[in-house]
């Protein structure tokens, strides 16, 4: 057998040996793959790719109405996409799988590195290599000082620059820039902290929305929210007991120019009680100016009009007298749509659907609102009588009217001004548009992970900056006499493992110059190859 | 509401800035062309003399330290690291003449050698002054930070990119970049003025917060750096390609492209820009999260704009990791860099203008 063939056979045997990995071996192999930089790179890309559908398809957690609309437009595709969690990408199992793998990879890479770093930070720099001219940065100089003095002088220079030192006979090693690795580790560990903070918020936090007409009060309980999204470990008794009353809502709009009709400011004057029975305090709730009560934040997120209606039924009783929130259907004039349900009306239940126009104008025979402020408020309604279908057991939205078992009443569509009424036919009663109030919608959020997340993010940023600004570098100095005791050759070498953006060359040149002055070297510095000649020439003198 | 005098002055100074940048581009182009001509003339004269390669090698050594580019097709970079004189040749020998730090300070500022490059640089600075004046006047006119809509935002990020260009030119003597960085700036500003222009006006209530000064300013700084880095990366890919061709025995290309420095210098410069841009971007996202928490009650809600800034962050993070991974340095890392920039552009252009979300402030209907 030729040596080559023997080598090949040995290689085959080694490969066969590798194939027979035990379970522990496989585990180790998998772990090594997972924690490799290449895998981290791939996972970073995967996470970026996986996020894209979340920004293109409507998302359940952000805009449920858009999701319903998507279902209506793509009836065949939507259920398929829903099966892939495409409408809840950021809560999808496959999305979680990617980021959990990424964080596992991160932890597997960073934690052992942190341990290594902690060990190495306590160790002195390594011995100086024998041939400094092989280092990326090198310089040679000659001096008349004896080697021990030259080393001592170089030591002083390096110590002044706060290098960590180690020296022995004829050489000194210096290292600096541990903060580079420290910053790097800090950044990655802080990302783990960020993940933990987000998880904390997801488990113990909650959020909800509530629409409040001026004059109404909200008490912080799950049932009094229109929408309640609790964290996984939140129960009703965990909610902080406070209440908020909307006293008044006002808004200003741009009245001229190209931005006419755009909102200029919103303001909700509220009073709140921090705990049951406490003293109420006032607060001016605005966009970008939330109310903080009992660690819970209350935000102003929407507004609209709530026309007040009074309905007298066929028997002459007042069966309805309250504001009804109408929902804006467009922003430039704040035309709002809503329904009025009067289940107590006799002999027939009554229902009304219509629009509220803050500044009503007639555009080619059609009613429209020309401005969002209530300059000429009008209400236009369609009336129904019959069965509202409220007792069918099916929950109904307060914003829609089921007219399947109702009859549309023949009425002339005349817009009502505040104070005006319409008399319903067949002695069914009368509806009065009393006036209007404004409503504000509030978002109530509690997130215990908020501050930890902020702290983690800022720590990550600090670590990032640290690792980018600091470079870890080693500088070695060797000095040796030529035997005559007259000339000492001094070599300086340097290397850096993390000179991300360059700059070590200049630092090294600077340092070498300083060392040369300190040892009293007078030979011009230059490439070592040329310098050997210079030293030899010096010897000859 | 017609535009006030200040708003009109702002528009005029912006047009003046575009004009100055345009003329600066011409000057920079003449500079590169003049150098290409000189190089061609030197190449014609060279074959007769044997000593030329040594001279070229010396020039390449200086180029690696940040000086004006030597011919990138010279016979190798000449391992500049082996000399401690690096960029400051005469600093070392005369002990008293070279005080500590002289090497670093020698690399600090460099006035361009050629008249055309000087003209280009001066014009760029004048354009930048006019640009800054335009943005300032608009801010004074509106009584707010002047980056509240798409028009103002583009004016601001191009201003940041030119500022980065001016600083990098002066710091690294990288005057050869002028033409290439100003090109996208002038194009973007032209579109901004002609298509996107929005008259001075108020901020919508959602933007009325001091956080706009923090969050959006950080974004603008990061974007200016990212634009600069992307241009340098494109130049890096071109330079690396011509080096590969030269190595493969092809005729080294001449002309303007040959006036670029070695690909290593460009690679390092683009990396350096990301080293500044990435923390700025990270800070901008954090500031945005704080503001979002103030305004909307959650620090992160996967709004399309947030999602794409996250994607951009991931891709740039991948770029930083790629540079530290064997087999991914160089070409592949540069491609990832450009992918990150593509995500950024998508976020600024497509998401701002066509995707409805909480960040729909472009002010264009």
Interface residues (C-beta under 8 A of the other chain):
Chain A: X37 X38 X40 X41 X44 X45 X47 X48 X51 X52 X54 X55 X56 X59 X61 X62 X89 X90 X136 X137 X138 X139 X198 X207 X254 X256 X257 X258 X259 X262 X263 X264 X265 X266 X286 X287 X288 X289 X290 X297 X299 X301 X443 X444 X445 X447 X450 X453 X454 X457 X458 X460 X461 X464 X465 X468 X492 X500 X501 X502 X505 X506 X507 X508 X509 X510 X512 X513 X514 X516 X517 X522 X524 X525 X526 X527 X528
Chain B: X1 X65 X80 X81 X82 X83 X84 X85 X86 X87 X88 X91 X92 X93 X95 X98 X100 X101 X102 X103 X104 X107 X199 X201 X202 X204 X205 X206 X208 X209 X211 X268 X271 X272 X275 X278 X279 X282 X283 X286 X289 X290 X291 X293 X294 X295 X296 X297 X298 X299 X300 X301 X302 X303 X304 X307 X308 X310 X311 X314 X315 X317 X318 X321 X322 X323 X324 X325 X327 X328 X343 X351 X355
